[in-house]
Amino acid sequence: MPLPVQQEPVSFMTDGRLEQVTGLVCVICEQSYPAEEAGYVCRQCGNEGILDVRYDYERVGSRLSRESLADDREMSMWRYRPLMPVAADAEVPPLTVGWTPTYDAPRLAAALGLAGVWVKDEGRQPTASLKDRASAMALVKAREVGADVVTTASTGNAAAALSGLSASMGQKNVIFVPESAPQAKIAQLLAYGSTVVLVKGNYGDAFDLCMAASAEYGWYNRNTGFNPYMTEGKKTAGLEILEQLEWNAPDAIFVSVGDGSIIGGLHKAMKDALALGWIDHSPRLFGIQAAGSDYLVQAFENNEDVLTKAPISADTLADSISADLPRDRIKAMAAVRETGGAYLRVSDEAILAAVPVLARGSGVFAEPAGAAAYAGLVVAAKRGLVGSSDRVAVLSTGSGLKDVASAMKAVMAAGSEPMVIEPTLAALKEALATRG
């Protein structure tokens, strides 16, 4: 697809049908904007002034309840439409996004001495990661304003999500990813027919170029930590965890963190559910970062202001959570501090080790970023941050098939190797006897 000529920036004026939305509020200065006039960010605070969507919970509650959800046969993220910033008749992507399973994992719970462990498998999404939720929301909002092109920067998963869902709607899109992104993720983009820009640099470089390009050409910008509606898509994972646990909220939820948008979305889900009376307490949220990409862990441990803290130099094999400067860091830090959780770091070696442990203990095959959440739970259990009475959910954010090279490293490190034999029963017997 050829790049379009320069055009006017996308207008965000809507027709005012979002009656459930009371406005969008800046997370820094708390300036409020009507939904029909709000742009990407606060006009006073600039790009750091991320907006938060606010709802009329009385109106939402009149249309959506635990009882109505129990009767709803819409098994996708759109079952929560009255609690989302979209019109009732908005066109949504035809691919089924959301309502991924949350599995009980009693063997993992027993191994860690916990009352219960559940694993939510976002690898079951159409493009195999949680990022499909945000991309689905982005496409709805882009159609709402008549955008011709949608764009995003990504280490791979958000790119694949936007690419695949755009293909399902015939939506033009331009994707910026670091040149080092795993081939499996780049293959998805090309298969879906996206315009793919491989940037000779890291995620921060790709993000900055995407931001400049969207401003230059007027493309609709899907980037998390900039577009306020991405949180609203990602929060549906948290609402599903609550509903799938029959509204008996877990004591803690563990999730890996890169840009910070997913944990911010989980926090929003808990606040929504509390406001509507669906749960009686919020789980403690634990954000897990790779040791080589631990911006938020540093800020949490040192009580630093994430608005002014300088970027770090990120380096981790868990490419999906590699970020020099988490773009949604204000919401991400609030998620942990306001729920009494913590930010924890785990080494790349611990992340790789968690891949087969999680797979064998629950049947969920996670990419390194997804397995990082479980690696963090192991650390938390050892430190006594969770204990024998705690019920814990682990959010596995993407499929292990996203990064087969890392998966092979993980299983080899765990001592798992295939048997290579001649095609005879005798050879099989010998091999089995040798393996013991």
Buried (B, 14 or more C-beta within 10 A) or exposed (E): EEBEEEEEBBEBEBEEBBBBBBBBBBBBEEBBBEBBEBBBBBEEBEEBBBBBBBBEBEBBBEEBBBEEBEEBEEEBBBBBBBBBBBBEEBEBBEBBBBBBEBBEBEEBBEBBEBBBBBBBBBBBBBBBBBBBBBBBBBBBBBBBEEBBBBBBBBBBBBBBBBBBBBBBBEBBBBBBBBEBBBEBBBEBBEEBBBBBBBBEBBBBBBBBBBBEBBEEBBBBBBBBBBBBBBBBBBBBBBBBBBBBBEBEBBBBBBBBBBBBBBBBBBBBBBBBBBBBEBBEEBBBBBBBBBBBBBBBBBBBEEEBEBEEBEEBEBEBBBBBBBBBBBBBBBBBBBBBBEBEBBBBBBBBBBBBBBBBBBBBBBEBBBBBBBBBBBBBBBBBBEEEBBEEEBBBBBBBBBBBEBBEEBBEBBBEEBEEEEEEEEEEEEEEEBEEEEEE
